[in-house]
Amino acid sequence: MRNSTISFLTLAIVFFATIYFIFMVNNYENEVERLNNKVETLFENIENDACVIDSLSNELDSLNYRYQMFNSEPGTTFIDILNAIIQVESRGNPSAHAQGEDAVGILQIRKCMVDDVNRILKKRGASLRYTYIDRWDENKSKEMFDIFCTYYGLTTAEEMARCWNGGPRGISNPSTLSYWDKVLTEINS
């Protein structure tokens, strides 16, 4: 009697496990079909130019555009100017930290700069936001620099350097001239 009970329980477990397995395989097949349909829809949208670029991609695209927006003389491209500012700020050290100002990373970004960039992004309707920790990330620091320069219409090396040092009105602040001299020295080196 006991062996027949064990056989019956074993048979019942195998039966229910088989049913469960079939049910799960069917669910997975349905999920794969749903994802395939979603991918096909995305490809159709791309082919029909109905693709929407999110705000992060848009910012990265504008950064790539900036690399090409200046003439090609040495020291006048956006990347040359950015690199000169990085050299003045941190000598390229992503771990740089000026504790007195709480300025960190390759561009020595302070919390008020992150707040300003996030305000700009909010004003543009972008969902992207930066955190204070993002100041340590080289790429995110460069993105914030680009957003700042683009928003305030900074197009020359002097405008970028002096406003990065002294805020949006830094170009008219005489105290930013010595900072500009340092950046200009880096550009010309």
C-alpha positions as CSV (number, residue, x, y, z in Angstrom):
1,M,0.0,0.0,0.0
2,R,2.8,2.4,0.9
3,N,4.6,1.8,-2.4
4,S,1.5,2.5,-4.4
5,T,1.0,5.8,-2.5
6,I,4.6,6.8,-3.2
7,S,4.1,5.8,-6.9
8,F,0.9,7.8,-7.0
9,L,2.6,10.9,-5.4
10,T,5.5,10.6,-7.8
11,L,3.2,10.3,-10.8
12,A,1.2,13.3,-9.5
13,I,4.4,15.4,-9.1
14,V,5.6,14.4,-12.5
15,F,2.2,15.2,-14.0
16,F,2.0,18.7,-12.4
17,A,5.6,19.5,-13.2
18,T,4.9,18.6,-16.8
19,I,1.8,20.8,-16.9
20,Y,3.8,23.7,-15.2
21,F,6.7,23.2,-17.7
22,I,4.2,23.4,-20.7
23,F,2.6,26.5,-19.2
24,M,6.0,28.2,-18.7
25,V,7.2,27.3,-22.2
26,N,3.9,28.8,-23.6
27,N,4.4,32.0,-21.6
28,Y,8.0,32.3,-22.8
29,E,6.9,31.8,-26.4
30,N,4.3,34.5,-26.0
31,E,6.9,36.9,-24.4
32,V,9.3,36.2,-27.3
33,E,6.6,36.9,-29.8
34,R,5.6,40.1,-28.0
35,L,9.3,41.3,-28.0
36,N,9.7,40.4,-31.7
37,N,6.6,42.5,-32.6
38,K,8.1,45.3,-30.5
39,V,11.4,45.1,-32.4
40,E,9.7,45.0,-35.8
41,T,7.6,48.1,-34.8
42,L,10.8,49.9,-33.8
43,F,12.5,49.0,-37.1
44,E,9.4,50.2,-39.0
45,N,9.6,53.5,-37.1
46,I,13.2,53.9,-37.9
47,E,12.6,53.2,-41.5
48,N,9.8,55.8,-41.5
49,D,12.0,58.4,-39.7
50,A,9.6,58.3,-36.8
51,C,12.4,57.7,-34.4
52,V,12.7,60.1,-31.4
53,I,16.1,60.9,-30.0
54,D,16.0,61.1,-26.2
55,S,17.6,64.1,-24.4
56,L,20.8,62.2,-23.5
57,S,21.5,61.3,-27.1
58,N,20.6,64.9,-28.1
59,E,23.2,66.3,-25.6
60,L,25.8,63.9,-26.8
61,D,25.1,64.8,-30.4
62,S,25.5,68.4,-29.6
63,L,28.9,67.7,-28.0
64,N,30.0,65.9,-31.1
65,Y,28.8,68.9,-33.2
66,R,30.9,71.2,-31.0
67,Y,34.0,69.3,-31.8
68,Q,33.5,70.5,-35.4
69,M,32.1,74.0,-34.9
70,F,35.4,75.9,-34.6
71,N,38.0,76.3,-37.4
72,S,40.7,73.7,-37.6
73,E,43.7,75.8,-36.5
74,P,45.5,74.1,-33.6
75,G,44.2,75.3,-30.2
76,T,40.8,76.6,-31.6
77,T,38.7,73.5,-31.7
78,F,36.2,72.9,-28.9
79,I,38.1,69.8,-27.8
80,D,41.4,71.9,-27.6
81,I,39.7,74.5,-25.5
82,L,38.0,71.9,-23.3
83,N,41.3,70.1,-22.8
84,A,43.1,73.4,-21.9
85,I,40.5,74.1,-19.3
86,I,40.8,70.6,-17.9
87,Q,44.6,71.1,-17.7
88,V,44.2,74.4,-15.8
89,E,41.5,72.9,-13.5
90,S,42.9,69.5,-12.6
91,R,45.9,68.6,-14.8
92,G,43.5,65.9,-16.2
93,N,43.2,64.2,-12.8
94,P,39.6,62.8,-12.5
95,S,40.2,62.3,-8.7
96,A,41.1,66.0,-8.1
97,H,39.2,67.5,-5.2
98,A,39.5,71.1,-3.9
99,Q,38.0,70.6,-0.5
100,G,37.6,74.3,0.3
101,E,35.3,74.8,-2.6
102,D,34.0,71.2,-2.9
103,A,35.1,71.3,-6.5
104,V,35.7,67.9,-7.9
105,G,36.8,65.9,-11.0
106,I,38.6,66.9,-14.2
107,L,36.7,70.2,-14.5
108,Q,36.5,71.0,-10.8
109,I,32.7,71.2,-10.8
110,R,31.0,72.6,-7.8
111,K,27.5,71.7,-6.7
112,C,26.1,75.0,-7.8
113,M,27.2,74.1,-11.4
114,V,25.3,70.8,-11.3
115,D,22.3,72.7,-10.0
116,D,22.5,75.2,-12.8
117,V,22.9,72.5,-15.5
118,N,19.9,70.6,-14.0
119,R,17.9,73.9,-14.1
120,I,18.9,74.3,-17.8
121,L,17.8,70.7,-18.6
122,K,14.5,71.2,-16.7
123,K,13.9,74.4,-18.6
124,R,14.5,72.5,-21.9
125,G,12.0,69.8,-20.9
126,A,14.7,67.2,-20.8
127,S,14.3,64.2,-18.4
128,L,18.1,63.9,-17.9
129,R,19.5,65.1,-14.6
130,Y,23.0,65.0,-13.1
131,T,23.9,64.2,-9.5
132,Y,26.7,65.6,-7.5
133,I,28.5,62.2,-7.8
134,D,28.5,62.7,-11.7
135,R,31.1,65.4,-11.2
136,W,33.7,62.6,-10.7
137,D,32.8,61.1,-14.1
138,E,34.9,62.5,-17.0
139,N,32.3,62.1,-19.7
140,K,29.4,63.5,-17.6
141,S,31.6,66.4,-16.6
142,K,32.3,67.2,-20.3
143,E,28.6,66.9,-21.0
144,M,27.8,69.4,-18.2
145,F,30.4,71.8,-19.6
146,D,28.9,71.5,-23.1
147,I,25.3,72.1,-21.8
148,F,26.6,75.2,-19.8
149,C,28.4,76.6,-22.9
150,T,25.6,75.9,-25.3
151,Y,22.9,77.4,-23.0
152,Y,24.8,80.6,-22.4
153,G,25.9,81.0,-26.0
154,L,29.6,80.8,-25.3
155,T,31.4,80.4,-28.6
156,T,34.9,81.7,-28.2
157,A,37.7,80.1,-26.1
158,E,37.8,83.3,-23.9
159,E,34.1,83.2,-23.2
160,M,34.1,79.5,-22.4
161,A,37.1,79.9,-20.0
162,R,36.1,83.0,-18.2
163,C,32.5,82.0,-17.8
164,W,33.5,78.5,-16.6
165,N,35.6,80.2,-14.0
166,G,33.3,83.1,-13.1
167,G,29.8,82.0,-14.0
168,P,27.5,83.1,-16.8
169,R,28.7,86.7,-16.5
170,G,32.3,85.8,-16.0
171,I,33.3,87.3,-19.3
172,S,32.7,90.8,-17.9
173,N,34.3,90.0,-14.5
174,P,37.9,91.3,-14.4
175,S,38.9,88.7,-11.8
176,T,38.6,86.0,-14.5
177,L,41.3,87.5,-16.7
178,S,44.1,85.7,-14.9
179,Y,42.2,82.4,-15.3
180,W,41.9,83.2,-19.0
181,D,45.7,83.8,-19.2
182,K,46.3,80.3,-17.8
183,V,43.9,78.7,-20.3
184,L,45.4,80.6,-23.2
185,T,48.9,79.5,-22.1
186,E,47.6,75.9,-22.2
187,I,46.0,76.4,-25.6
188,N,49.2,77.8,-27.1
189,S,51.5,75.2,-25.5
